[in-house]
Amino acid sequence: MTKMDVFIDGAKELGLDLSDREIEMFSDYKRLLKEWNEKINITAITDDDEIDIKHFLDSVSVFKSGLIGGNERIIDVGTGGGFPGIPVNILKPDTEVVLLDGLNKRLKFLNEVIDTLGLKNISTVHGRAEELGRKKEYRETFDIAVSRAVASLNTLSEYCLPFVKVGGYFIAMKGPDVDEEIEQAEKAIEKLGGQIEKRIDIPLPSSDIVHNLLLIKKVKGTPSVYPRGGGNPKKKPL
Ligand SMILES: C[S@@+](CC[C@H](N)C(=O)[O-])C[C@H]1O[C@@H](n2cnc3c(N)ncnc32)[C@H](O)[C@@H]1O
């Protein structure tokens, strides 16, 4: 089996006691990530312990939001190698998780992970967030939209908030520049129907990294003009 001790110990520090089956699933996920990463570019992080800290522990730190009880419909926007959506579904198999990404080759990898691990209630969707957020089957149908390492908060809010039902949450997983990002995104969040509720700082075990979760509540519907197409959420953030 792949080396997993840093993840197992770190998860305990985050309050998660992993079962043997869950550890085996994360181990298979790590093996596939390393294998596929030799053929297609999924992640720059390939060292066993670094995967444990920067991908697995960082992903499961999303449970510190206190918003994922286990039955939510969740979209992971710009999921890349499946972070945080796959770890969420491994540990809470009753959540319904949609993994969205604009790069199809990464979704092929994710479909193999889903098959090998035998995950249920999880699917992949290929497309740009700003296009799918206008489609009826996705728009305002999720309890939670979550996203890590995809765009700055003003752009990311336009990608994510349209997916969230009124009363639901957008969880932005952010790094040290979050205060500056919040300042630049306040207007956008309000226009899109969101309201910043809480910021939770999370020191990642076995590292000196502090990440944070920004919890943004959807307090009213997103106006139909958003998200804008043509790359505007990124080129001209609200
Ligand atoms: C740096 S990776 C992060 C992946 C993963 N969330 C993580 O934390 O490891 C960013 C991912 O977001 C995707 N992405 C960026 N903009 C997007 C958009 N507008 N719509 C869909 N996917 C997007 C990219 O294809 C890429 O896979």
The ligand as a Gaussian input file, in Angstrom:
#p B3LYP/6-31G(d) Opt

LIG

0 1
 C       -5.320000      24.972000     -10.394000
 S       -6.561000      23.830000     -10.819000
 C       -7.239000      23.437000      -9.227000
 C       -7.890000      22.104000      -9.222000
 C       -8.439000      21.628000      -7.878000
 N       -9.614000      22.384000      -7.477000
 C       -7.385000      21.685000      -6.799000
 O       -7.557000      22.448000      -5.841000
 O       -6.392000      20.941000      -6.888000
 C       -7.852000      24.813000     -11.553000
 C       -8.874000      23.980000     -12.343000
 O       -9.986000      24.809000     -12.629000
 C      -10.401000      24.582000     -13.963000
 N      -11.073000      25.814000     -14.405000
 C      -10.569000      27.082000     -14.385000
 N      -11.499000      27.966000     -14.842000
 C      -12.620000      27.243000     -15.104000
 C      -13.920000      27.581000     -15.609000
 N      -14.250000      28.851000     -15.890000
 N      -14.819000      26.585000     -15.776000
 C      -14.477000      25.306000     -15.502000
 N      -13.274000      24.918000     -15.035000
 C      -12.347000      25.874000     -14.847000
 C       -9.120000      24.238000     -14.713000
 O       -9.387000      23.468000     -15.871000
 C       -8.332000      23.468000     -13.647000
 O       -8.544000      22.070000     -13.735000

